[in-house]
Amino acid sequence: MLTAKFRNAYSPKSGGIKRAWYVVSGSSAELEAYKAAQGSYLAFDEDGVTPLINSDCPLDEEATYKIKFRYERYYVDFSNVTAAAGAIENAEKRGNALLAGEVAKQAASRLMGTTVTPSASSALQAAVAIAPEPAALDQPIATSKK
């Protein structure tokens, strides 16, 4: 399976929305097929060897995205964004704006790569706040007297 890892974002010379370059990874056979299919769209990283693919800017710069092939073209698969947008629209249609807003917050959190829930984050912060100070390592260990 070909995958894409965010490399950098840029503003096109012609203006418009920002775009991004991704490093393409996969088996040697998949990479050769990718290179052959890209034709004049084939681009390489500065090393002249590592293939790149151009696409929309990612929501999560740390994520690894799948590369799909359809209609004789390779593309970075952002179907998770489309699915999230559909869930938000469905929540608004079948529920209301308040529900859609909450669904949007949860979807955005997942899409942006946040894996720590607010409640887990609060619990972690509370645990750190009550953690004892570390022992001074330059002092002898003292035992408690009974």
PyMOL commands that set and color helices and strands:
alter all, ss='L'
color gray80, all
select helices_A, chain A and resi 28-41+79-94+97-111+118-130
alter helices_A, ss='H'
color red, helices_A
select strands_A, chain A and resi 3-10+19-25+43-44+51-56+64-70+73-76
alter strands_A, ss='S'
color yellow, strands_A
deselect
rebuild
show_as cartoon
